[in-house]
Amino acid sequence: MQKEIEPGMEVDALRESELSWLALVGRLRPGVPISEARADLAVIAARLDQRHPGAVASLVIRPRNIHGPA
């Protein structure tokens, strides 16, 4: 699935011992802007960084609809 989730990624995420990642799919409630979702996820990423010193969480959010890119 890596090629589908991260097209063009040069690193094999399954073989790289220093790399961890998580891909999620979600849905926004009607009327909730993507900026609000980004802000909420940034809080979660910051908390992960606090719990795991030396780790750096980064967010990549790609809005989509059921027919492809938004």
VOFITOR-303369 format. One record per residue (C-alpha): residue number from 1; residue in three letters; z, x, y. Coordinates in Angstrom, 1 decimal, always signed. Each point is the difference from the previous one (the first is absolute). Layout:
BEGIN
pos code w u v
NUM Ala Z X Y
...
***
This chain:
BEGIN
pos code w u v
1 Met +0.0 +0.0 +0.0
2 Gln +0.4 +3.0 +2.4
3 Lys -3.7 +0.0 +0.8
4 Glu +0.1 -3.7 +0.8
5 Ile +3.2 +0.2 +2.1
6 Glu -0.7 +3.4 +1.7
7 Pro -3.7 +0.6 +0.0
8 Gly -0.8 +3.5 +1.0
9 Met +3.5 +1.4 -0.8
10 Glu -0.5 +3.5 -1.2
11 Val +3.3 +0.4 -1.8
12 Asp +0.6 -1.4 -3.5
13 Ala +3.3 -1.9 +0.8
14 Leu +1.0 -0.1 -3.7
15 Arg -0.2 +3.7 -0.4
16 Glu +1.6 +1.1 +3.3
17 Ser +3.8 +0.5 -0.6
18 Glu +0.8 +0.0 +3.7
19 Leu -1.7 -3.2 +0.8
20 Ser +1.3 -3.5 -0.6
21 Trp -1.6 -3.2 +1.2
22 Leu +0.2 -3.7 -0.3
23 Ala -2.7 -2.5 +0.7
24 Leu +0.9 -3.6 +0.9
25 Val -1.9 -3.1 +0.6
26 Gly +1.5 -2.7 +2.2
27 Arg -0.7 -3.1 +2.0
28 Leu +1.0 -0.8 +3.6
29 Arg +1.4 -3.4 +0.8
30 Pro -2.4 -1.9 +2.3
31 Gly +0.6 +1.1 +3.6
32 Val +1.7 +3.3 -0.8
33 Pro -1.9 +2.8 +1.7
34 Ile -0.8 +3.2 -1.9
35 Ser +2.0 +1.9 +2.6
36 Glu +3.1 -1.7 -1.1
37 Ala -0.6 +0.9 -3.6
38 Arg -0.7 +3.6 +1.0
39 Ala +3.3 +0.1 +1.9
40 Asp +2.0 -1.4 -2.9
41 Leu -1.6 +2.5 -2.4
42 Ala +0.7 +2.9 +2.3
43 Val +3.7 -0.9 -0.2
44 Ile -0.2 +0.1 -3.8
45 Ala -1.8 +3.3 +0.1
46 Ala +2.6 +1.5 +2.3
47 Arg +2.8 -1.1 -2.3
48 Leu -1.8 +1.6 -3.0
49 Asp -0.2 +3.3 +2.0
50 Gln +3.7 -0.1 +0.7
51 Arg +0.8 -0.6 -3.7
52 His -2.3 +2.9 -1.1
53 Pro +0.4 +3.0 +2.2
54 Gly -3.1 +2.1 +0.2
55 Ala -2.3 -2.9 -0.9
56 Val -2.3 -1.6 +2.6
57 Ala -1.0 -3.6 -0.5
58 Ser -3.3 -0.9 +1.6
59 Leu -1.6 -3.4 +0.3
60 Val -3.6 -1.0 -0.4
61 Ile -0.6 -3.6 +0.6
62 Arg -3.5 -1.4 -0.6
63 Pro -0.3 -3.6 +0.9
64 Arg -2.3 -1.9 -2.5
65 Asn -0.9 -3.5 -0.8
66 Ile -1.1 -1.4 -3.3
67 His -3.6 +1.0 +0.8
68 Gly +0.6 +3.6 +0.8
69 Pro +1.0 +1.9 +3.2
70 Ala +1.3 -2.2 +2.8
***
